[in-house]
Amino acid sequence: MSVSVPILSVPILLDLGNILFFVGNLPQLYRTYQRRQQLRDLSIYSWVIQIFASICFLTAGLLTGAAFTVVLNAFNIAYAGVTAYWIHRAR
């Protein structure tokens, strides 16, 4: 009798998804930083929603022990918060 071990677990999938999301957003992060004085055309509401989504992912990471998910979403919360501040300031 053999016991099968799943290759992918929930924490690994969370970490993988969040790493890909983070890497995919790096060009936007750089562009937003460059244009931080001219962000009037961006929706502040979308960034606030992103903050709440990142809080949900961070919580899931804490509950499942997905370390990269916790770290990357803590960064995403800070980045989205700063971007929302820049949008507010540009108006």
Summary of the structure (lengths in Angstrom):
residues: 91
radius of gyration: 16.3
end to end distance: 66.3
largest distance: 66.3
contacts: 233
relative contact order: 0.19
helix: 77%
strand: 0%
